[in-house]
Each structure stands twice: as structure tokens, then as C-alpha cells.
Amino acid sequence: MNKTLFNTELMTYEERKENIDRELSTEFFEEINRDDINKGRTMAESYSGWFSDRIAQYLVHSHDIDNPGKTEYPFFANDHDYYRTGQAKAILLTDQLDSWVDPLSWKKYEIERYSDKDEYIQHLFGVDNLAVNDLRRFIRMGLHKSLKGLDLEDYSFRTIQGLKKLQMIIQMGCTKNTDKTFLNYFDGDRSINDIADIYGITHQNVTKKITRICKNALKKVRTQEGCTGLNEEVDNKLSA
């Protein structure tokens, strides 16, 4: 099918488009998409994703298109070509400069888990109760970096102490400098997909990396007897 579907003897965009419409079996395309969806594959790692990209490249590299990157809907052959453009750099810069979004989602999570904030704090900040998902949520909201996005007047000293403690626990999970650099991209604005695009990896690999850091953090903090030293360090920083 490839020889007739991707006939490179056809020169113009319209010729190639008509050829795709004529040669491509809708049933075949639906079948490979359904198979990838059933197996939980993303477009980045699936055959249907590769096949869609192959069709797009075939069309935009028609001989009557001088530069695929300068069409009405720009197309780049790979991530490297895209990130060389001024548009991509501007998007990344804008993301970095975006201010922290309001903390409503954090408060919503508190309310959903516990009606009483103090009870929630006692549960969440207890080392034995901490779970990987708790730390991952904290990281994705950007609170592991800074609490400046929160209106600290709304939180008690005890709450702030617990948040600072979580920040330190997460840092314990970083086994190398690249882990800290990786975490810095989570600012409460960027999604996992945004960070996957920046690193040129899949959504799943980003999630795996966060999970590894969180598991390392919990493993280390639980080896410390009662976290006495950790609590004292937090107290000293808060009273400084």
C-alpha cells in the first residue's frame, strides 16, 4: 500500500491529497486507531501516530510547497526543527514568565479530602501517611518550589510548617542535579504534556520520572527516626 499511497511521482499538494483520499482505506485507519486506543498507547508511541505523521509529511513536502514551516498551518519534520523557531522560543519564555495561578485547586483538594483543614494537615504531613500521589500532586502544583502563589495569611503557622516540610522531603528524592532541573519546570502552569514536549519525551516517561523522585523521597524520609532532624530544620528555617 505504501508505494501507491505515498506516490512521490505526484508533485502537487492537490494531487497527493486526492491520492490519499483514493488509496487510504477508512476501515484500515479506524482499525489501527482502535487497536492503539484499546492498548492505551499515546500518539507519540503508537503506529497510528506514526502513520498520521507520515501522511502529514507526504502532503506538506509536496513540490508546490516551498517551506512547510511557512504555510498557513506550519508543519515541522521533527521537534528539533520546531524548537529552533522564534515562535517556539516565545511560547517557552511566556510559560516561564506566567505568574502562579490562584490556589483554588489546592483548597478544593483539601475540602474534598477533609472538611477540617487541621485534620487534613495532620493526615497529609504525617510521614507514615504520605503517599506518592500526595507528593506528585504537590509537585504538579509547583508548591515544591515556592509558596509565593498562596495567600499565606489564609494558612496557619502549622500549615506553612507542613508545606515547608513537604518541600524538603521532595528535595530528598533528587539523587542528581538533573532531577532538580527537571522539577523546576513544574511551576503550577505547565502540564505534564508541556514538560514532555520540552524534554522531547513521552507523557509516560515524565510521569515515571516524577514517581521515581517521589518514591526516593519517601524511602529516605522514612529511614530517619521520626524525622526529628527534619522537623527541627524546618522549625529553624521558619523562625529565622
Secondary structure, DSSP 8 states (H G I E B T S, - for coil): -HHHHT-TT--SHHHHHHHHHHH--HHHHHHHHHHHHHTT--GGGSHHHHHHHHHHHHHHT-TT-S-GGGSSS---SSHHHHHTSHHHHHHHHHHHH-----THHHHHHHHHH-SSHHHHHHHHHSTTT--HHHHHHHHHTTTTT-STTS-GGGS-HHHHHHHHHHHHHHHHT--SHHHHHHHHT--SS--HHHHHHHHT--HHHHHHHHHHHHHHHHHHHHHSGGGHHHHHHHHHHHH-
